[in-house]
Amino acid sequence: MEEKELLPEQIITLNDYPVHNERILELYYRIYKNGCSKIVPFCPLIHKKIVLTFLDSELLTKFKEFESNHPKAEYFMLDGSHRTTAATLTKSPIRGIIIENDQDLIKAKSMIDQGDVLSNDIVEKNIKENCLILNDHFKEKPFFQTVKEKTERMIKEKIIAKYLFEGYSESNL
């Protein structure tokens, strides 16, 4: 399992729009804004080459269209919408762990006790199960977007508190 700092355009986010809880987003925003990003748990990610083997044909077609316009988007997020959005709003790198096999999930499970990983659900499943969950997730809302696009959409639609995006200049949009 590789630990990596990523940009928001490298991560394909989940389609739970905008985020489930704005208060949690605000909490992570404050953590990042105050330079404490190293205490934020890693976001578990899977490389697209693994996920694509489990997408149904309709989603695979849609993804190929997305991919042609998003050459930097390499990883699917398994968990971490609030963290990645807060990191993007504060122009902070996103700390991820790259899950490549079932052994990495076992290792990630051991990281929960130290607070380095949050999601119990993900580590209780194998790679195939996680990829099939992603397939089902994207079948419900069949489109793909990066963390950067999702964050910028929330800004443009003004659905998050203004102070969260005051430092995110118009030139970023």
Summary of the structure (lengths in Angstrom):
residues: 173
radius of gyration: 15.5
end to end distance: 33.0
largest distance: 44.0
contacts: 536
relative contact order: 0.24
helix: 53%
strand: 13%
